[in-house]
């Protein structure tokens, strides 16, 4: 939560650092140029779907009829149906889209700047608004590898995944502002002018890795069981910098920020550097019953852990002594050291807890000719929440229903989950909501052992995933 707050603050600061520089009524802002603002976000939430590109309608497969070697990360009872073993790899193709094509970010930024400049700028000021480019998508990468082998009556398997990845980056260059004021010193009018330029950059990332170990076997020819253990490790980092350069003209004499030749501290800007990490353990137990040649009933209980990330955030803020909560009062600058800045270093030790869902799921699959239909129901005991500094936010999941239709080459499915928003802040009002789920995919076999699958849409997380599996 603190990492997100730092990132948001940096974005706001770089868009309009000069909009709050004036507090004295005699000062005016004569120049404002917004420069260029570039932001990108890449998100992958594959932990909702597990390895492979053949999930159930509600995500991680509880059914065993299509998951095969991917049962290592789904219902481990499905491993019992592997004759010898298999391997699987998952790849995310690189995809991105421009947010500015769908959202009027430029207009919103212009309105924000106009509101901030109101009452502080000169009548002749015509702001040059920032040029904004924002993209969102998923980064291309290998995200999962799975292997399983038969050891007598039991099939054992392991997987290494990156089921969750969030990355944001931001760069702002070319922002510039010019302000002037007049100060009365013993009846003499002193002119003060400030010209400031700002560049900024910020990066925020969170990555989760999951290692799973699973085993499955048959009790009878029609009844199978399995269990798995998952080890989650998470790491988050935030790096942000705002560098302010500029000059102050005080009674005709110029002083420069970030000038190593001055005998006083005159750096102006802000930086943040944070690093967090943690690990947790979850587990899954599953059953599979092949009632007839065309009916399979599966059930699994998934225990999602609470992943706690602990770490340290260091912020360094170099500000003018004349800067207050109301802005920068040019008339309060020191006449002999107007660029004198003071440094404030803060080190905070925080922790963020990420709760993964726990649920009991049951499915019934019916094969009629070329059509495979799977009905499913899930009952959740925990939802998806974040806890930071004593406050929790997220969704408390209740239950969900879904249906999947699979004709071998093409599959389509979807469902809905009931949830209630969670928040411990004073102004939070719980709201009941329905969360839609949908996924579409294609796949085909090559020979008797190799299969290629692609998840074209997995709402509302990954856009596309490509899988290759080989059973031997």
Beta strands, then each sheet from edge to edge (+ up, - down):
strand 1: 28-33
strand 2: 36-44
strand 3: 85-92
strand 4: 95-98
strand 5: 131-138
strand 6: 141-151
strand 7: 154-185
strand 8: 188-220
strand 9: 223-250
strand 10: 253-256
strand 11: 269-290
strand 12: 295-303
strand 13: 306-320
strand 14: 323-324
strand 15: 327-328
strand 16: 341-355
strand 17: 358-368
strand 18: 371-382
strand 19: 384-388
strand 20: 391-406
strand 21: 410-423
strand 22: 432-446
strand 23: 450-459
strand 24: 465-471
sheet 1: 1+ 7- 2+ 5+ 4-
sheet 2: 1+ 7- 6+ 3- 24+ 23- 22+ 21- 20+ 18- 17+ 12- 11+ 9- 8+
sheet 3: 1+ 7- 6+ 3- 24+ 23- 22+ 21- 20+ 19- 16+ 13-
sheet 4: 1+ 7- 6+ 3- 24+ 23- 22+ 21- 20+ 18- 17+ 12- 11+ 9- 10+
sheet 5: 14+ 15-
end
